[in-house]
Amino acid sequence: MLSTFMKKLVVDQSGATAIEYGLIISLIVIALIASLNSVATGTIAMWQNVEAKTKAASGA
């Protein structure tokens, strides 16, 4: 009985598929974080420009 279980465990590939999907998802998340960081940097620069122009227009 134990040897049959061990044979099935060695042949089973479902765990490998789950790990592959996990790795793919982690790579997608890393790419999203990197792209969002880039967008955030551009957005911060845009709002700093708006702030500077607003201050200049109001004479502050």
C-alpha positions in Angstrom: 0.0 0.0 0.0 2.8 2.5 0.9 4.8 1.6 -2.2 1.7 2.2 -4.4 1.2 5.6 -2.8 4.9 6.5 -3.3 4.7 5.4 -7.0 1.7 7.7 -7.5 3.4 10.5 -5.7 6.5 10.3 -8.0 4.4 10.2 -11.2 2.0 13.0 -10.1 2.6 16.3 -12.0 -0.2 18.5 -10.6 2.1 20.1 -8.0 4.6 21.1 -10.7 1.8 22.8 -12.7 0.8 24.8 -9.6 4.4 25.9 -9.0 4.7 27.0 -12.6 1.6 29.1 -12.4 2.8 30.6 -9.2 6.1 31.6 -10.8 4.3 33.1 -13.8 2.1 35.1 -11.5 5.0 36.3 -9.5 6.8 37.5 -12.6 3.7 39.4 -13.7 3.4 41.0 -10.2 7.1 42.1 -10.4 6.5 43.7 -13.8 3.4 45.5 -12.6 5.3 46.9 -9.6 8.1 48.1 -11.8 5.7 49.8 -14.2 3.6 51.3 -11.5 6.8 52.7 -9.9 7.7 54.4 -13.2 4.2 55.8 -13.6 4.2 57.1 -10.0 7.5 58.9 -10.6 6.1 60.6 -13.7 2.9 61.6 -11.8 4.8 63.1 -8.9 6.8 65.2 -11.3 3.7 66.3 -13.1 2.0 67.4 -9.8 5.2 69.2 -8.7 5.1 71.1 -12.0 1.5 72.1 -11.3 2.3 73.2 -7.8 5.2 75.4 -9.0 3.1 77.0 -11.8 0.2 77.6 -9.3 2.6 79.3 -6.8 4.1 81.4 -9.6 0.7 82.5 -10.8 -0.6 83.4 -7.4 2.6 85.3 -6.5 3.4 83.1 -3.5 
